[in-house]
Amino acid sequence: MMAYSEDHIVLAAEYALGTLEADERAQVETMMSVDKDFAVIVDAWQQKLGALNQMVGSVEPRPEVWDKIRIAAGLSEPQAPLVLPKVPPPPPPPVVPEISQPAAPVDTSSVVRLSAKVRRWRNLATLTTAIAAALVALIAVQAYRPDLLPAGTRPTPRTQVVEAKPAPAPAATPSAQYVAVLQKEGGSPAFILTVDGATKNFTVRKVGAAAEPGKSFELWLISDKLQRPRSLGVIGGSDFTARPVLGSYDTDTINAATYAVTVEQAGGSPDGRPTSAPVYAGKLIESVPAAAAAPAR
């Protein structure tokens, strides 16, 4: 894009503002038709001043303004002025001829150019002041009343993402713990059975028992409320075996039952019934009550 003088830029701004006279507007339009870069400058001014046009409401001219416009456009005849009788002027005094030197011609072209430049600078200062005032008003409206602006000039609403952290889970209520020592009558402990009173999960700890080759230990629940012993599963070969199978029994049955261990074929009883007499047995006792399980505050 070629460089333009300040006069060119002022002309483009005044054309967009609509303050040029007819011959100057014709000059700008001619320049726009032959110079595309100058047309881009005029279009940029029209875009900048378009916001001012949106913020200013329409004003209906006074009737006498329309009359003057119609008269100037030749759409109506002006009213004939009132003519008073003419009074004959007094006779002029006699003119005494005098010899004078002819006046030297005065060059007014520089004065005309300076006057035009001053007028353009005055218009540019007015235009700059108007743009600054419009920007201040636009910023204030955007900050306090954005709903008054056209949809294209409203500020984009800010969205703030707030991370909602889940509330900490309530502390589990401590439960009572029960234990049973499974042993032969008068013998040393073979297994220790521990039952959680809340979850009803149990753990079997192997203490002194050792299974025969090709055989498995199987744990049974024996209760007067049940018609036959119920299998609680095969005790594994590791030191600890944990199971949740007591969940299907009520608390009274669990606490009053007898827990027995039989020797079965590898993998446990084939039909869910003990195939031999119990070799180890015992009953649950409360080892840790619920109140004592709660930590001190």
C-alpha positions, 0 to 999 in steps of 0.5 A, spaced: 500 500 500 502 506 498 503 512 503 498 517 503 499 524 506 495 527 512 490 531 507 488 524 504 487 521 510 483 527 513 479 527 506 477 519 507 475 521 514 471 527 512 468 523 506 466 517 511 463 522 516 459 526 511 462 533 512 465 534 505 462 539 500 459 536 493 466 537 489 470 534 494 466 528 495 466 527 487 474 528 488 474 522 493 469 518 489 474 519 483 480 517 487 476 511 490 475 508 483 482 509 480 486 507 487 483 501 491 488 502 496 485 509 498 478 506 497 480 501 503 482 507 507 475 510 506 472 503 508 476 503 514 474 510 516 467 508 515 467 501 519 470 505 525 465 511 525 459 505 524 459 504 531 458 512 532 452 511 528 449 505 532 449 509 538 446 516 536 439 516 535 435 519 529 433 526 529 427 529 525 429 536 522 425 542 523 420 543 518 423 550 516 430 545 514 425 541 509 423 547 506 430 550 505 432 543 502 426 543 497 427 550 495 435 549 494 433 542 490 428 546 486 422 542 488 418 548 490 418 555 489 420 560 494 415 565 497 416 572 494 419 577 498 415 583 500 417 589 496 417 596 499 417 602 494 423 604 492 425 611 494 430 614 489 437 615 492 440 622 493 444 624 487 451 622 488 456 628 489 461 630 484 467 625 483 474 629 483 478 625 478 485 623 481 491 620 478 492 613 482 497 607 480 494 601 478 494 596 484 498 590 483 495 583 483 494 579 489 496 572 489 490 568 493 492 561 491 496 560 498 491 563 502 486 558 499 490 552 500 492 554 507 484 556 509 482 549 506 488 545 510 486 549 517 478 547 515 481 540 514 485 540 521 479 543 525 474 537 522 480 532 524 480 535 531 473 534 532 472 527 529 478 525 533 474 528 539 468 525 537 471 518 536 475 518 543 468 520 547 464 515 543 470 510 545 469 512 553 462 511 552 462 504 549 467 502 554 462 504 560 456 501 557 460 495 556 462 495 563 455 497 566 450 496 561 452 491 556 445 489 554 444 496 551 449 495 546 448 491 539 449 484 539 455 484 535 459 489 540 457 486 546 463 483 550 463 475 551 461 473 557 467 470 562 466 463 564 469 461 570 470 453 571 470 452 579 472 445 581 467 442 586 471 437 590 467 431 593 465 431 601 470 427 604 467 420 606 464 419 613 468 415 617 466 408 618 463 406 624 468 401 628 465 394 628 465 389 634 470 383 632 469 376 634 474 370 634 474 362 635 480 358 636 479 351 632 482 345 636 481 338 638 478 337 645 484 339 650 489 339 644 493 345 641 490 350 636 490 348 629 486 354 626 484 361 629 477 364 626 476 371 626 469 374 624 468 382 623 461 384 626 459 389 621 461 386 614 461 379 616 467 377 613 471 372 616 479 370 616 482 363 617 489 363 620 493 356 620 496 355 626 498 348 627 494 344 622 497 340 616 493 337 611 495 330 609 497 329 601 491 329 597 486 332 602 483 338 604 481 342 610 474 344 609 470 349 614 463 348 616 458 352 620 453 348 624 447 351 628 441 348 631 437 353 626 439 349 620 437 342 618 445 340 616 452 343 616 453 349 611 460 349 608 464 355 608 469 353 603 476 349 603 481 352 607 487 354 602 494 352 603 497 359 605 497 362 612 491 366 611 484 364 608 479 370 607 472 369 605 465 373 605 460 367 605 457 369 612 453 375 609 447 370 608 446 368 615 443 373 620 448 375 626 444 371 632 446 364 627 453 367 626 455 368 633 451 362 636 454 357 631 459 352 632 465 352 627 468 345 625 473 343 620 473 336 617 478 333 612 475 332 605 478 329 598 482 335 595 478 340 593 473 339 598 466 335 599 463 333 592 456 334 595 456 340 600 456 335 606 461 333 610 464 326 609 468 325 616 467 327 623 470 334 625 477 334 627 477 341 629 471 345 632 470 352 636 465 357 638 466 365 637 467 369 642 467 377 642 474 379 642 473 387 641 467 390 642 464 396 638 465 401 643 473 399 644 474 399 636 472 406 636 479 410 636 480 415 642 478 423 639 
